[in-house]
């Protein structure tokens, strides 16, 4: 058994689904991942096992017990350790030759240019409520013609949106503008998964609390997101296979064994979305006005 690392042997079992030339191309790609939590961490490790060998990763947080249900870097041995540093170690344990630039303060307006410098793809792993920096990051990707992918972990499934250079942008799709955070949250939920496949089996609605910025999660959703995001990354980075960009979207729910493809011209300006947003805003406003139990 070999005890030294060899890139060709380590990723030889990818061959067949990719050619040797494509594997070499993946080795030369650089992917930026913001967020090292539920989806961000597993994105990094999945893409590292695909053979991508250069990353920019950003997270300012440390691991806590509440992360154990879904975050791949969260273990007793990593409690209170910086997420980005832990995940970088895990990725380098897969490929010691990997190049990772860590943005230990997370991403912000001051370091966003450096975070996106030289990257071939941005994969969104930011916390749901990181509205401002998410909006800035997708806008910067559009300005730099960097493909950007977001896959939302919802229930026991995942919802995909791609934002490709020259096509509908994140701002055009979600229509956030300078709206208050509650409006952004509503538009984000509606826009991410207009099919709403996850909603019927939410058995404890009170677990979704926008006032406290928390919601339920599952490891199954995070792992499904990683499989989808890495597959989209492969297609985008190798420029082969169909990549559907917004306003096209997709949601797969493993609990309900359902796959739905959506097409919403105009994004959240679409009449159906506008109706859904109005209904959701009334409901959320009422819930936020109710006293906490």
N, C-alpha and C positions, 0 to 999 in steps of 0.2 A: 504494500500500500504506500502510495506517494505521500510524503509529508511536506512537500514544497508546492507552492501555487503555480499553476500553469493555466492561463486564460483559455487556451484552446480546449484543454481537457475539461476544465470546469464548466464550460458552457456548450460542450459538444452535443449534449442531448437536445439542445434547441434546434440543431440542424435537422432539416426535413420540413420544419415549419418556417424556417428562414434558411437562406443559402449561406455558404461561407462568406461571401462578399457582404451580405446583409448583416451577418453577425459582426463582421469587422466594422461596418458602418455604425452599428449600434454602439460599439466600443468607443467610437469617436464622438458620440453625441453628448450634449450637456443639457440636463433637465433641472429646472428650478421648481422647488416644492416649498410652499409657504404653509407652515403649521406642521407640528410633529405629533399630533394627537391621534384620534381614532382612525382617520383615513391617511393623514400625512405620513405617519410612520410606516404603515404597511405599503403605501405607494413606493417609498424609498426602497424597502427591502425587496419588493416584487420587481421593480425596475433593475435593481442591482442583480437579481438572479436572471433577469433577461439579458444581462450583459452590458447594460449602459454603465459607463465607467467615469462619468463626471457629473457632479451635482452641486447646486446651491441649495441649502436648506436653511429654514428660518423658524425659530421658536424661542420665546423668552421665558417659558414656563418650566416648572419642575414636575416630576411624577408624584402623584398622590394616590391614596387608596381608592378614591372615587374613579380613577382611570382604569382599574383592573379589569372591568367587564369588557373592555373593547380595545385598549391601546397596546400594541404589540411590544412596546418598550417598557411597559409598566409591570414591575416585578418587585418582590421584597428586596432583592439585591439592588434595585435602582431607585428606591424611594428617596425623594427629596433631591435627586440628581437632575441636572438640566436635560430636558428632553432631547434637544438637538445633539448634545454631546453623546448621550447614550445611543441614539439612533445611528450616529456616525460610526461609533465603535462596532455596532452590530453589522452595518453595511460593510465595513472594512474587514470584518471577520468572514464575510462571504467572499469579498474580493480585496485582498490587501493592496492591490495596485490602484484602487478606486481613488478618485480625487474629489474631495468634498470641501467646499467652502461653507463654513458655518456662520450664520448671522444670529449671534446669541441674544441679541436684543429684539428679535423678531424683525419684521419689515416695517418701515416707516417712511414718510416722505423724504427723509434725509438719505436713506441708504437704498431706496427703491431702484435707482439707476444702476447701482453696483450689483444689486441682487439679480437684475435682468440682463446684465452685461454678458454678451456672448452666448446666451442660452438659445437652444433650439426649440424648446417647448416649456410652457408653464403649466403646472398641474396644481389646482387649487385645493389646499387642505386646511384653509383657515377656519376658525370657529364660526359657527353660523352668525353670531352677533357682531362679527368684525366688519361692519358695514363700510366704514370710511376707507380703510386700507384695502379692502377687497375692491371697492369701486375704483380707487386710484390704481391698483395693480392691473386690473383688466383694461383700464384706459391706457396705461403705459404699454401694455402688450399690443393693443391695437395700434398705437402710435409707432411702435417699433416693428410691426408686422410679425409678431411672435404668436404662433398658435397657442390657444389656451383652452384647457379642458377642466370642467368641474363635474364631479359625480357626487350626488348627495346621498348619504346613508339615511334611508327612511324606513322605519319599521324593520322588516327583515328583507329589504330589497334595496335597490339603487336606482337613481334617476340621473341621466346623462344629458349634458349640453356641451357642445363644442362651439368655440368662437374662433373662426378662422380669418386670416388676413383678407381684407377686401370684402368681407361679408358682414352680416348683421353683427353689431358690436354688443357687448354686455349692456352698456347704457341704453342702446336702442331697444334691446329686448326687455330689460327689466323696468325701464322708465323710472329710475330712482331720482335723478336730478338732485335737488336740494331738499327733498322731502324729510319729515321727521322720521326717527328710527322706527316707530311703530308702523308707519306706512311702508318703509323699506322692508321690514320683516314680513309684512303681509304680501307684498309684491314678490318677495324672494320665494316664499312658500308656494304661492300660486304659480309663479313662473318656472320653478324648478320641476314641479311634478303636477302638471295640470290634470293628469289622469287620476291622481289621488288614490292609487291602488292600496296604499298602506292604511288609509283612514278607517276602514270598517273593522279592523281588529285591534284598535287601540282600546285596551280593556280598562285603563285607568286614566281618563282624560285629565285629571288634576295633575298628572305628572308633567304635563306641558305647561310651563309657567313662564310667560314672557316677562313678567314683572321681575322675577328672580333670574332671568336669563338661563334657564335650564330646561332640559327635555330628556326623555328616555332614549336609550341607544342600545344597539346589539352588536356583538362582534361579527355576526353573520353579515349584517349590512356593510360593515367596514371591509370585510374580505371580498364581498361581491363588488363593492366599489373599486377595490384594487384590481380585480380581474378585468373589469370593464375599462378602467382608466389606463391600465398597462396595455391593453389591446388597442385602444385608441392611440396611445403613444406609439406603439409599433407601427401602425398604419400611417400616422402623421410623419414620424421620423424617417420611415423607409419609402414614403410616398407611394404606397400601394394599398389597394383595398378601398372600399367606399367609406368616406368620412362625411357623415351628415352634420351640417352646421346649423346653428340656430337661424331661423325659428323652428327647425326640426329638433325633436328631442325623443328620448326613449326612457321608459321606466320598466324595470323587471322586478317582480315581487315573488320571492321564493315561497313565502308562506301561502300565497294564493295561487301559485303556479301560473302566473299571468305575465305576459309581455305586451306592452302597449307602446306604439310609436305615435308621437304627436306632431302636429304641424300647426303652428299658431302664427300666421302672418301678422306682422305688427307687434308680436310679443305681447306685452301687457296692455297695449293699445287695442288688442283684439276685443271685439264686443263680448265674447264669452269670458275672457279674462277680466274685463272691467266689471262684469256682473259678479264673478267669483270674488274679486277684490272688495266690492261694496258689501257683500254678505259677510265676508271674513272680518272686515273692519268693524261692522256693527257688533259682531259676536265678541271680538277681542276687546273692543272698547267697554263693553258690558262686563266682561270678566275682569278687566283691570280696575274697574270702579268698585267691584265687590270687595268687602273686607277680607283679609287673609284669614284662613282658618287656623 
